[in-house]
Amino acid sequence: MRKKRLKYVYGPVASWRLGSSLGIDPLSCKDKICTFDCIYCQLGETHFFSSERKIYVSTENLLEEISSLPEIGIDYITFSGRGEPTLAKNLGEMIKSVKKVRREKVAVITNSSLMDREDVVKDLLLADFVMAKLDAFSQGSLEAINKPMKEINFDAIFNGIKKFRSLYRGRLALQIMFVEENKDDAEKLSELAREINPDEVQINTPLRPCKVKPLSREEIQRVKSYFEGMNIVSVYDVEKKAVQPISAEDTLRRRGKIYS
């Protein structure tokens, strides 16, 4: 394990669908910066809201850190981190640059809030695997579960994901986090999922410590029934691989376990 603290690269990322994955934080902020304040976020409350794209980490600094890594066997290099990764204005440049020096596929985990923007879509089209969040079926449910900034609205998110799907040639997953507040909306969410027609639907519930309790296996099984006929994967059904973080401290920080 490296003694030097890593600022941008860590692992593993918070997704059980990526196998062995190296996480990249294109924001690398001490505090979470996001467009949402999701009730189930493992990082805690959002104190710094923003929908403005800007450069937080230079592509050159990121590549320097990646080049210093030891040989590791991974399936994906994944952009996620402490906040919404599409807020990084140079996300597309980062993806292209990483692909030049690494052989692994590139994934992006996004909350979908900026997917109605052409510049964001242009960047995401460069990834091999995009995991897009959709926990709500209306503006009201969006505000109850994801607690977005005022200028973020449900219709823009939904239409943005649909348009992206029509353009994208990579693998698109729709991530839905089910909690007490939306477990009875599974049928409505399944109808939206069928309209989007992703390559897979990831049915999640928060198993890591946060402010809300996860749904039981039985409740998730009932949720799954509404998505019958689609390619669905459930957090309870997938065998989790044992992984070793490159930077244990930074991985814990990005999971909300270290705050300073």
Long-range contacts (C-beta under 8 A, 24 or more apart in sequence): 1-244, 1-246, 1-247, 1-248, 2-69, 2-70, 2-246, 2-247, 4-68, 5-247, 5-249, 5-250, 6-65, 6-246, 6-247, 6-250, 7-57, 7-61, 7-65, 7-250, 8-57, 8-61, 8-62, 8-65, 9-62, 9-65, 9-66, 9-69, 9-246, 9-247, 10-245, 10-246, 10-247, 10-250, 10-251, 10-254, 11-74, 11-243, 11-245, 11-246, 11-247, 11-251, 12-243, 12-245, 12-251, 13-78, 13-80, 13-109, 14-42, 14-80, 14-109, 14-208, 14-254, 14-255, 15-78, 15-80, 15-107, 15-109, 15-131, 16-235, 16-238, 16-240, 17-131, 17-173, 17-200, 17-202, 17-233, 17-238, 18-75, 18-76, 18-78, 18-107, 18-129, 19-74, 19-75, 19-76, 19-241, 20-73, 20-74, 20-75, 20-76, 20-241, 20-243, 21-74, 21-75, 21-76, 21-77, 21-78, 21-107, 21-243, 22-72, 22-74, 22-76, 22-77, 22-78, 22-104, 22-246, 23-78, 23-79, 23-80, 23-81, 23-251, 23-254, 24-62, 24-66, 24-77, 24-78, 24-79, 24-80, 24-81, 24-94, 24-98, 25-57, 25-79, 25-80, 25-81, 25-82, 25-85, 25-254, 26-56, 26-57, 26-62, 26-79, 26-81, 26-85, 26-88, 26-90, 26-91, 26-94, 27-56, 27-57, 27-81, 27-82, 27-83, 27-84, 27-85, 27-87, 27-88, 28-56, 28-57, 28-81, 28-82, 29-56, 29-82, 29-83, 31-82, 32-82, 32-83, 33-82, 33-83, 33-84, 33-87, 34-83, 34-84, 34-87, 34-111, 35-84, 35-87, 35-111, 35-113, 35-114, 35-148, 35-149, 35-152, 36-84, 36-111, 36-113, 36-146, 36-147, 36-148, 36-149, 36-152, 37-146, 37-147, 37-148, 38-111, 38-135, 38-145, 38-146, 38-147, 38-177, 39-144, 39-145, 39-146, 39-147, 39-179, 39-181, 39-211, 39-212, 40-145, 40-177, 40-179, 40-206, 40-210, 40-211, 40-212, 41-210, 41-256, 42-206, 42-208, 42-209, 42-210, 42-255, 42-256, 43-82, 43-254, 43-255, 43-256, 44-256, 46-147, 49-149, 50-87, 50-149, 51-87, 51-113, 51-114, 51-149, 51-151, 51-152, 52-87, 53-86, 53-87, 53-88, 53-89, 53-114, 53-119, 53-120, 54-87, 54-88, 54-89, 55-88, 55-89, 55-90, 56-87, 56-88, 57-88, 57-90, 58-90, 59-90, 59-93, 59-94, 59-97, 62-94, 62-97, 62-98, 63-97, 63-98, 63-101, 66-98, 66-101, 66-102, 67-101, 69-246, 72-246, 74-104, 75-104, 75-105, 76-104, 76-105, 76-106, 76-107, 76-128, 76-129, 77-102, 77-104, 77-105, 77-106, 77-107, 78-106, 78-107, 78-108, 78-109, 79-106, 79-107, 79-108, 79-109, 79-127, 80-108, 80-109, 80-254, 81-254, 82-253, 82-254, 84-110, 84-111, 84-113, 84-114, 85-109, 85-110, 86-110, 86-113, 86-114, 86-115, 86-120, 86-123, 86-124, 87-114, 89-119, 91-120, 91-123, 91-124, 92-122, 92-123, 92-126, 95-123, 95-126, 95-127, 96-126, 99-126, 105-129, 107-131, 109-175, 111-146, 112-157, 112-160, 112-161, 113-148, 113-152, 113-157, 114-160, 115-157, 115-160, 115-161, 115-163, 115-164, 116-156, 116-157, 116-159, 116-160, 116-163, 117-160, 121-160, 121-163, 121-164, 121-167, 124-164, 124-168, 125-164, 125-167, 125-168, 125-169, 125-170, 127-170, 128-170, 128-171, 129-170, 129-171, 129-172, 129-173, 130-164, 130-168, 130-170, 130-171, 130-172, 130-173, 131-173, 131-175, 131-202, 132-161, 132-164, 132-172, 132-173, 132-174, 132-175, 132-198, 133-175, 133-176, 133-177, 134-158, 134-161, 134-174, 134-175, 134-176, 134-189, 134-192, 134-193, 134-196, 135-176, 135-177, 135-178, 135-182, 135-189, 136-182, 136-185, 136-189, 137-182, 137-185, 137-188, 137-189, 137-192, 141-181, 141-182, 141-185, 144-181, 144-182, 145-177, 145-179, 145-181, 145-182, 158-192, 158-196, 161-196, 162-195, 162-196, 165-196, 165-197, 165-198, 171-199, 171-200, 172-198, 172-199, 173-198, 173-199, 173-200, 173-201, 173-202, 174-198, 174-200, 174-201, 174-202, 175-202, 175-204, 176-201, 176-202, 176-203, 176-204, 177-204, 177-205, 177-206, 178-203, 178-204, 178-205, 178-215, 178-219, 178-220, 178-223, 179-205, 179-206, 179-212, 179-213, 179-214, 179-215, 180-212, 180-213, 180-215, 181-212, 183-215, 183-219, 183-223, 186-222, 186-223, 186-226, 186-227, 187-226, 189-226, 190-226, 190-227, 190-230, 193-227, 193-230, 194-230, 199-231, 200-230, 200-231, 200-232, 200-233, 201-227, 201-230, 201-231, 201-232, 201-233, 202-232, 202-233, 202-234, 202-235, 203-227, 203-232, 203-233, 203-234, 203-235, 204-234, 204-235, 205-235, 205-236, 207-235, 208-255, 209-256, 210-256
